[in-house]
């Protein structure tokens, strides 16, 4: 069944989110704050490890760093485009609209929870490769593994940031579903090198999410999202 992997992934996000909300009721604020920092540290190192995995190469002389120029140009041009398009504002606006639809005006973390969860579960190689495998080969193994990881993460995040986290299931469904449906068209253009580049650029964005969560900074990661598109343009220019 085409799309089963994404359906399972979305289901895991919803179940994990609901479990987190149940646990949230019994958690004092100081524990919630501590858990947010703990999640932030976890996200930070997931992002760092993913970035280094794509940039460090072992050769006869030891470790060599590659892809530095692509990382810089992707982040700079991507952020420039995102700032012009004001993507972060659009994400926040979507979160506010969902908040109004849910009639939960008293939840100050609704939008932050929605945006943070959406970025973490949608940005990364597993989402792209897993959705492609789903669409092309009906191989759901990658998305099943991602569903387990997302479910645990969302459960912890919703226990600290509330119900807004659950609504990240909507963009996840649209994003991965679109890749799955368009897999036969996209696959010929996605080489192993391109997927690796997408992965470590995405991991750099995940690192920024962790930094935001730990130090309460206001890095507008939503405006950096076009950075993921730069490796695609880069690969096209090199063909």
QUILINPE-V101367 format. One record per residue. N is the residue number from 1. RES is the residue in one letter. SS is DSSP state (hx for helix, st for strand, lp for the rest). PSI is psi in whole degrees, 0 to 359 (999 if undefined). Layout:
# QUILINPE-V101367
n=N res=RES ss=SS psi=PSI
n=N res=RES ss=SS psi=PSI
This chain:
# QUILINPE-V101367
n=1 res=X ss=lp psi=117
n=2 res=X ss=lp psi=129
n=3 res=X ss=lp psi=358
n=4 res=X ss=hx psi=322
n=5 res=X ss=hx psi=317
n=6 res=X ss=hx psi=322
n=7 res=X ss=hx psi=316
n=8 res=X ss=hx psi=319
n=9 res=X ss=hx psi=313
n=10 res=X ss=hx psi=318
n=11 res=X ss=hx psi=320
n=12 res=X ss=hx psi=322
n=13 res=X ss=hx psi=316
n=14 res=X ss=hx psi=316
n=15 res=X ss=hx psi=314
n=16 res=X ss=hx psi=319
n=17 res=X ss=hx psi=318
n=18 res=X ss=hx psi=319
n=19 res=X ss=hx psi=319
n=20 res=X ss=hx psi=322
n=21 res=X ss=hx psi=325
n=22 res=X ss=hx psi=315
n=23 res=X ss=hx psi=331
n=24 res=X ss=hx psi=326
n=25 res=X ss=lp psi=334
n=26 res=X ss=lp psi=10
n=27 res=X ss=lp psi=124
n=28 res=X ss=lp psi=159
n=29 res=X ss=hx psi=323
n=30 res=X ss=hx psi=330
n=31 res=X ss=hx psi=320
n=32 res=X ss=hx psi=316
n=33 res=X ss=hx psi=319
n=34 res=X ss=hx psi=320
n=35 res=X ss=hx psi=323
n=36 res=X ss=hx psi=318
n=37 res=X ss=hx psi=319
n=38 res=X ss=hx psi=317
n=39 res=X ss=hx psi=319
n=40 res=X ss=hx psi=317
n=41 res=X ss=hx psi=318
n=42 res=X ss=hx psi=313
n=43 res=X ss=hx psi=320
n=44 res=X ss=hx psi=312
n=45 res=X ss=hx psi=332
n=46 res=X ss=hx psi=316
n=47 res=X ss=hx psi=315
n=48 res=X ss=hx psi=315
n=49 res=X ss=hx psi=321
n=50 res=X ss=hx psi=323
n=51 res=X ss=hx psi=313
n=52 res=X ss=hx psi=326
n=53 res=X ss=hx psi=325
n=54 res=X ss=hx psi=340
n=55 res=X ss=hx psi=340
n=56 res=X ss=st psi=131
n=57 res=X ss=st psi=135
n=58 res=X ss=st psi=124
n=59 res=X ss=st psi=190
n=60 res=X ss=lp psi=332
n=61 res=X ss=lp psi=0
n=62 res=X ss=st psi=215
n=63 res=X ss=st psi=138
n=64 res=X ss=st psi=138
n=65 res=X ss=st psi=131
n=66 res=X ss=lp psi=164
n=67 res=X ss=lp psi=11
n=68 res=X ss=hx psi=315
n=69 res=X ss=hx psi=317
n=70 res=X ss=hx psi=321
n=71 res=X ss=hx psi=311
n=72 res=X ss=hx psi=311
n=73 res=X ss=hx psi=325
n=74 res=X ss=hx psi=314
n=75 res=X ss=hx psi=320
n=76 res=X ss=hx psi=306
n=77 res=X ss=hx psi=321
n=78 res=X ss=hx psi=316
n=79 res=X ss=hx psi=321
n=80 res=X ss=hx psi=313
n=81 res=X ss=hx psi=318
n=82 res=X ss=hx psi=323
n=83 res=X ss=hx psi=319
n=84 res=X ss=hx psi=318
n=85 res=X ss=hx psi=348
n=86 res=X ss=lp psi=51
n=87 res=X ss=hx psi=322
n=88 res=X ss=hx psi=320
n=89 res=X ss=hx psi=321
n=90 res=X ss=hx psi=320
n=91 res=X ss=hx psi=316
n=92 res=X ss=hx psi=321
n=93 res=X ss=hx psi=319
n=94 res=X ss=hx psi=318
n=95 res=X ss=hx psi=319
n=96 res=X ss=hx psi=321
n=97 res=X ss=hx psi=318
n=98 res=X ss=hx psi=322
n=99 res=X ss=hx psi=317
n=100 res=X ss=hx psi=321
n=101 res=X ss=hx psi=326
n=102 res=X ss=hx psi=353
n=103 res=X ss=lp psi=41
n=104 res=X ss=lp psi=62
n=105 res=X ss=lp psi=344
n=106 res=X ss=lp psi=1
n=107 res=X ss=lp psi=103
n=108 res=X ss=lp psi=343
n=109 res=X ss=lp psi=6
n=110 res=X ss=hx psi=307
n=111 res=X ss=hx psi=315
n=112 res=X ss=hx psi=318
n=113 res=X ss=hx psi=316
n=114 res=X ss=hx psi=312
n=115 res=X ss=hx psi=313
n=116 res=X ss=hx psi=311
n=117 res=X ss=hx psi=319
n=118 res=X ss=hx psi=314
n=119 res=X ss=hx psi=318
n=120 res=X ss=hx psi=315
n=121 res=X ss=hx psi=344
n=122 res=X ss=hx psi=334
n=123 res=X ss=lp psi=124
n=124 res=X ss=lp psi=161
n=125 res=X ss=hx psi=328
n=126 res=X ss=hx psi=323
n=127 res=X ss=hx psi=317
n=128 res=X ss=hx psi=305
n=129 res=X ss=hx psi=318
n=130 res=X ss=hx psi=317
n=131 res=X ss=hx psi=323
n=132 res=X ss=hx psi=315
n=133 res=X ss=hx psi=324
n=134 res=X ss=hx psi=311
n=135 res=X ss=hx psi=323
n=136 res=X ss=hx psi=315
n=137 res=X ss=hx psi=2
n=138 res=X ss=lp psi=35
n=139 res=X ss=lp psi=111
n=140 res=X ss=lp psi=2
n=141 res=X ss=hx psi=318
n=142 res=X ss=hx psi=316
n=143 res=X ss=hx psi=332
n=144 res=X ss=hx psi=317
n=145 res=X ss=hx psi=318
n=146 res=X ss=hx psi=322
n=147 res=X ss=hx psi=319
n=148 res=X ss=hx psi=314
n=149 res=X ss=hx psi=314
n=150 res=X ss=hx psi=319
n=151 res=X ss=hx psi=316
n=152 res=X ss=hx psi=314
n=153 res=X ss=hx psi=314
n=154 res=X ss=hx psi=324
n=155 res=X ss=hx psi=313
n=156 res=X ss=hx psi=318
n=157 res=X ss=hx psi=319
n=158 res=X ss=hx psi=333
n=159 res=X ss=hx psi=342
n=160 res=X ss=hx psi=330
n=161 res=X ss=hx psi=357
n=162 res=X ss=lp psi=193
n=163 res=X ss=hx psi=341
n=164 res=X ss=hx psi=332
n=165 res=X ss=hx psi=322
n=166 res=X ss=hx psi=329
n=167 res=X ss=hx psi=354
n=168 res=X ss=hx psi=344
n=169 res=X ss=hx psi=331
n=170 res=X ss=hx psi=304
n=171 res=X ss=hx psi=330
n=172 res=X ss=hx psi=315
n=173 res=X ss=hx psi=315
n=174 res=X ss=hx psi=315
n=175 res=X ss=hx psi=302
n=176 res=X ss=hx psi=325
n=177 res=X ss=hx psi=319
n=178 res=X ss=hx psi=319
n=179 res=X ss=hx psi=318
n=180 res=X ss=hx psi=314
n=181 res=X ss=hx psi=322
n=182 res=X ss=lp psi=14
n=183 res=X ss=hx psi=315
n=184 res=X ss=hx psi=333
n=185 res=X ss=hx psi=321
n=186 res=X ss=hx psi=325
n=187 res=X ss=hx psi=315
n=188 res=X ss=hx psi=340
n=189 res=X ss=hx psi=355
n=190 res=X ss=lp psi=90
n=191 res=X ss=lp psi=168
n=192 res=X ss=hx psi=323
n=193 res=X ss=hx psi=317
n=194 res=X ss=hx psi=316
n=195 res=X ss=hx psi=320
n=196 res=X ss=hx psi=319
n=197 res=X ss=hx psi=318
n=198 res=X ss=hx psi=322
n=199 res=X ss=hx psi=311
n=200 res=X ss=hx psi=333
n=201 res=X ss=hx psi=317
n=202 res=X ss=hx psi=322
n=203 res=X ss=hx psi=326
n=204 res=X ss=hx psi=322
n=205 res=X ss=hx psi=322
n=206 res=X ss=hx psi=323
n=207 res=X ss=hx psi=318
n=208 res=X ss=hx psi=326
n=209 res=X ss=hx psi=316
n=210 res=X ss=hx psi=319
n=211 res=X ss=hx psi=316
n=212 res=X ss=hx psi=316
n=213 res=X ss=hx psi=324
n=214 res=X ss=hx psi=313
n=215 res=X ss=hx psi=9
n=216 res=X ss=lp psi=40
n=217 res=X ss=lp psi=171
n=218 res=X ss=lp psi=48
n=219 res=X ss=lp psi=123
n=220 res=X ss=lp psi=82
n=221 res=X ss=hx psi=329
n=222 res=X ss=hx psi=324
n=223 res=X ss=hx psi=348
n=224 res=X ss=hx psi=352
n=225 res=X ss=lp psi=324
n=226 res=X ss=lp psi=347
n=227 res=X ss=hx psi=330
n=228 res=X ss=hx psi=336
n=229 res=X ss=hx psi=337
n=230 res=X ss=hx psi=318
n=231 res=X ss=hx psi=329
n=232 res=X ss=hx psi=314
n=233 res=X ss=hx psi=319
n=234 res=X ss=hx psi=314
n=235 res=X ss=hx psi=322
n=236 res=X ss=hx psi=320
n=237 res=X ss=hx psi=336
n=238 res=X ss=lp psi=357
n=239 res=X ss=lp psi=999
